[in-house]
C-alpha cells in the first residue's frame, strides 16, 4: 500500500535536492556582474531551507518517523542516530551560512572563501543525509511500520505543503520568496 507521507517526503527531498544543486551552481558561478541579484537569490534560498525543511520537514522526521522506526526495529539504530544528529545541527548550520553570506555581502570579498567553503561542506552533508534517508530509512519504514503508524505520519506530513514540490499552490505569505528562487533557477 502506498502511503502519502512517503511520497511527500520523497517529493520534498527532490525539491530540496534541486534547490541544493542550484545553490551549488550559484556558488561555482559566483556573483559575476550582478552581485545584488546574486546575494538576493542566495539569501532567499538559504531562508527557504531554514523556513521549510528545517521547521516543517525535519521536526516530523525527528519527532515521528525516526522514533516509530526505532520502536519497531533496531536494524538501523546507528543510521537514525546519525540522521538525528544531522537534524540537531542543521538549523544552526543554515543560520551560520546566512551569517557568512551577509558578512561577504557587507564586508566584501575577504569573506567570500569562508562562505563558499562552508557552503560546499553543508551541501555535501545535506545531500548525503537525504541519500541515507532515501536508501535506508524509507525502505525500512515501509517494512516495519504498521497502519496506525502510517495514519499518524500521513496526517502529519500532509500539512507540509511545500510549494517547491510543484504540487501545492504558493502561500501568499511566501510568494515573493518563491518568485525570487524560481525565477532565478529558471534563468540559470
N, C-alpha and C positions, 0 to 999 in steps of 0.2 A: 504494500500500500504506500502510495506517495504521501508525504507529509509536507504541508505548506511551509513549515518552518525551515526544513532542509532546503527547499527551493529559494526561500527568502535569504537564507544565509549564503547560499551559493551565488545568488544574484548580487548581494551586497559585496561579496568577495570579488566578483567580476568587476563591478563598478569601481570599487576601491583599487583593484589591481590596475585598471585603466588609468585611474587618477594618479597612482604612484608612478606608472610608466611615463605619463605625461610630465609629471614633476621631474623625473629623471632626465627626460629630453630637454626640458627647460633649463635645468642645471647645466647640462652639457653645452647648450647653445649660448647661455648667458644672456645678459640684457641687451646686447647689441646696441643699436642706435635708438632703442625705445625703452630706456630704463624705467620710466614711470609706469608704462604698461606692464613690464616685466614684474616689478615689485607689487603692483596692484594684483596681478593674477596669482603670484606666489603667495601673497597674504591671504587671498580668497581661498586658495587651495588648502593651505595649512589650517585655516579657520574651518573649512568643511571637514577635514579629517578630525579636528578637535570636536566639532559640533555633532557629527553623525556617528562615525564608527566608535569614537571614544565615549560618547554619552548615551548612545542607544544600543549599538551592536555589542560591544564588549561586555557591558554590565549583564546583559541577558545570557551571554555565554558563561560568564563567571558565576552568576547567581543561580542559573537554572540548568543549562546544558551540561556543563562540566560536573557539577555535583550529582546530577542524575546518573551520568555515565559512571562516575566513581562509585556510587552506591550499587550499581548493577554489575560492575566488572572491575577487576584490579589489573586488567591487561595493559592498560596504557597509563598507569599511575604517574610515571616519570614524565611522560609527554604532557599530561594535564597539569602537572606541577610547573613544567617549563612554560606552558602557554599562560598559566595564571600569573606567573612571574612577569612574563611579557606584558600582560594586561596591566599589572600593577605599575609598571614603569612607563607604559606608552603614553599616557596622558601628560606626564611630566616631560617626556622626550619631545612630543609635538609642541608643547609650550616653549621648551628650550629652543627649538628650531624657529619658532615665531620670534623669539627674542633675538636670536642670532641674525635672522633676516633683517629685522628692524635695525640692529646695530650696523649691519652692512649698508643698508639704505641711508642711515643718518650719519654714520661716521665715515663711511667711504670704503674703498677697495682694500684697505688694510684689514678689513673684517671678512672679506669675501671667501678666502680659503677656508677659514674655520667653519663658516656656514656650509660651504659645499662639501667639505669632509664629513661633517656631522650629518648632513642630509643624505649623503650616499650610504653611510652606515645605517641610518634609520630606514632607508628604502630597502636595503638588503635584509635587515632584520624583519621588517614588516612582511616582505614577500615570503621569506622563509616561514614566518609564523602562519600565514594563510595557507601556504602549501601543506604544512603539517596538519592543520585543521582539516583541510580538504582530503588529504591522503589517509589519515589515521583516525581522527576523531569522528568525522561524519559517518564513514563506513561502520565504525564500531557502534555509534549511536543507533544506526539502522538495525544492527544485530541485537542489541541488548535492551533497548528501551521498550516499554510496553505502551499500550494505548493510552493509559492515563497520563504517562509522561508526555506523549506526543500531543495530547489535547492541551496541556499546560504550555508546552513550547509553541505550538501553533498559535495559540491565543496571544502569547507574549510577543512573538516576532511579528505578528500581523499588524501591530501598531507602529512598526518602524517607518514604513512608507518613504524610503529614501528615493527622492526624485531622480537621482543619477542612475538608478537601475533602469529607467525608461518605462517603468510600469505604473508610476504614480504621478499625478499632477504636481507641479511645483507648488510649494507653500508660499503664499504671497509674502509672508514674513521673510523668506529667504530668496525671493525672486531675483533681486539684484545680484546676490552671491552666485546663484546658479547661472545666471545670464553671463556673468564675467567668466566663469570657469568654462562653460560650454562653448561660448564664442571663441575663447582663446584656444581651446582644444580643436575646434573646427578650422581655425585659421593656421594651425601648425601642421 
